[in-house]
Amino acid sequence: MHWSNAEVVLTFGVMSTPDHRISTTERQMSTTVLVVGTGGSGLRAAIELAEAGIDVLALGKRPKMDTHTSLAAGGINAALATMDPDDSWQQHAADTLQESYLLANPRTVEIVTSGAARGIEDLERYGMPFAREADGRISLRFFGAHTYRRTAFAGDYTGLEIQRTLINRAAQLQIPILDSVYVTRILVNDDGAVFGAYGFDIENGTRYLIHADAVILAAGGHNRIWRRTSSRRDENTGDSFRLAVDAGGRLRDPELVQFHPSGILEPENAAGSLVSEAARGEGGILRNGLGERFMGNYDPQRLELSTRDRVALACYTEIKQGRGTPNGGVWLDVSHLPRQTIMTRLPRVYQTMLELQMLDITKDPIEIAPTAHYSMGGVWVRPEDHSTDVPGLYAIGEASSGLHGANRLGGNSLIELLVFGRIVGQAAAAYSAGLSAQKRSSDAVARARAEIADLLSTDGPENVRALQRDIRNTMTEHAGVVRDEAGLRTGLAELDAIEARMADIGVHPDIAGYQDLAHAFDLKSAALAARATLLAALERRETRGCHNRSDYPDLDPALQVNLVWSPSTGVVREPIPEIPAAIATLMRDDISVAGKLVE
Ligand SMILES: Cc1cc2nc3c(=O)[nH]c(=O)nc-3n(C[C@H](O)[C@H](O)[C@H](O)COP(=O)(O)OP(=O)(O)OC[C@H]3O[C@@H](n4cnc5c(N)ncnc54)[C@H](O)[C@@H]3O)c2cc1C
């Protein structure tokens, strides 16, 4: 079905509260495909649709130029073989599967790695300024645990340049983008199929009822439910998880969260912000508080270029065992590198450290500690087209699951956005074309309206931000880099108590906008994401990749499965298809050694 971006504005009567600050306006719009999220994955999908002449509307809860994608620094992977001619997409697939600790879906991995060169070509076609060698070849750098150099980049502003490039292309195609609309519900009819989404404008409270044939969920992950995180404030609060689950979807591997080794410690309001892996890629050295270079004790071959999970665990162990810095970190030192290398290859790290700490990294080391960074699990999707359990609902990017398993290779996330953005755009278009009619549900719309009205009428003593902080504390104490049964159970008990207090919140929009309402929904999402994470982490009674269980320090071959969660089924084991022989032969190590917890 093809709608044109029809729009109706109406005021739907006086709400239950007499508060004059509360907007009663509702905007009604129709489109063929609605994209929730304007990061790299959402924009790439929207571009695919617009290039095919399909009506599309994209929206985000924060400005499009300031999404998580624009923070990505180090690079984007494709086996272009411009530097190392022996590289191939099959080797890229083998490295990805190897480093996923056999939890990635081989089909998803094949689709991304074989489609990666096309993803880079698309970006070039849109005008992306990749770094190049003197003869014009795209430069590729080493990222941890890759067999060859295959990470393309633009200084250490790769994500920012990708985001700019996609926004420019979206503007050329005149794709309508709304920058401050918070989606609170995916609308589902009585047959369980999608027919749109409901939300509100964070700035003025205007409600949005958007009818669509299909909805693409590109709303990021859940790593902001930990205290120290590389996420921006108010992003990655688990919205994709809640929106998908409330619509009838499931989550896969929510417990698999990548802790990046290098989050800064100060200032407090920027704690957890990332020092790009490029700093280690370019030759940065890690030292503990005693001045010892310690990676040799954890991965003697690869040292600082080991995988993120091992470097993060090594840093955690040094700190936990009393060899940390006075502030509870370790040192990351690039000061031995030529100044020119730092200024051309790490300009963002240089600038950021000057701005945040007045620290000159050409002279002094950076104090860092592990920080929650990336959701490797996410909404359950089919590998081929990222459709979910809910007809008409798709998930992509960090919101989705299947590519990374228990450890994401640096640079693989950005390429996933490009590859699956294209595929999912096409899949959503085909789904829409196959609809002869669409059922809607006035009850579903009424429930979405009532959910907002109910929150706006609350005036309880519990503070939404304080409850969010409590969830972050719980997750940090009980579901951080190293976990155990007792801690996870305590975490669940604390979460029960927090959820009980959530019944007494007060939501107060003010003259500055509806941020308080947005925080209330963020809180709901964070609580759901935290529960799913704790339950799956309990069930994964082993140590594998990012998931370290001090009470189960070995890898358990029986747990070479994905863990799928929904409120009605609880945690269920899902088998993973076999790795094709041609790729398996390219894999290096014995995975059972890699799974061992070093503490
Ligand atoms: C500091 C940093 C450095 C990184 N470096 C790299 C790197 O070098 N290479 C690499 O491959 N990966 C890197 N990553 C990871 C990568 O950047 C992200 O995984 C990726 O950009 C996520 O893109 P996305 O499109 O899935 O979501 P995002 O870019 O996070 O966008 C999410 C969108 O959803 C919107 N949204 C969320 N909730 C709602 C809601 N309820 N209603 C409406 N809109 C909503 C947001 O406003 C936003 O528009 C890095 C990440 C960080 C934080």
The ligand as a Gaussian input file, in Angstrom:
#p B3LYP/6-31G(d) Opt

LIG

0 1
 C       31.984000       6.504000      21.560000
 C       31.607000       5.430000      20.602000
 C       32.498000       5.032000      19.629000
 C       32.155000       4.029000      18.726000
 N       33.039000       3.690000      17.753000
 C       32.697000       2.754000      16.831000
 C       33.586000       2.432000      15.761000
 O       34.651000       3.013000      15.623000
 N       33.186000       1.481000      14.885000
 C       31.994000       0.821000      14.978000
 O       31.710000      -0.044000      14.150000
 N       31.137000       1.118000      15.983000
 C       31.444000       2.074000      16.901000
 N       30.565000       2.388000      17.906000
 C       29.249000       1.738000      17.940000
 C       28.318000       2.396000      16.918000
 O       28.546000       3.773000      16.856000
 C       26.860000       2.209000      17.289000
 O       26.606000       0.894000      17.612000
 C       25.975000       2.571000      16.110000
 O       26.286000       3.847000      15.650000
 C       24.512000       2.489000      16.470000
 O       23.767000       2.988000      15.396000
 P       22.200000       2.816000      15.364000
 O       21.732000       3.369000      14.069000
 O       21.843000       1.430000      15.686000
 O       21.668000       3.694000      16.575000
 P       22.002000       5.148000      17.118000
 O       23.019000       5.860000      16.310000
 O       22.256000       4.961000      18.572000
 O       20.645000       5.911000      16.913000
 C       19.511000       5.584000      17.676000
 C       18.377000       6.488000      17.253000
 O       17.182000       6.069000      17.873000
 C       16.515000       7.200000      18.417000
 N       15.633000       6.733000      19.504000
 C       15.953000       5.974000      20.579000
 N       14.852000       5.745000      21.319000
 C       13.829000       6.368000      20.691000
 C       12.434000       6.522000      20.964000
 N       11.850000       5.970000      22.038000
 N       11.691000       7.264000      20.099000
 C       12.251000       7.848000      19.019000
 N       13.547000       7.736000      18.719000
 C       14.313000       7.005000      19.540000
 C       17.648000       8.100000      18.855000
 O       17.222000       9.426000      19.076000
 C       18.557000       7.948000      17.642000
 O       18.073000       8.754000      16.594000
 C       30.903000       3.390000      18.820000
 C       30.001000       3.797000      19.808000
 C       30.351000       4.801000      20.690000
 C       29.375000       5.204000      21.739000

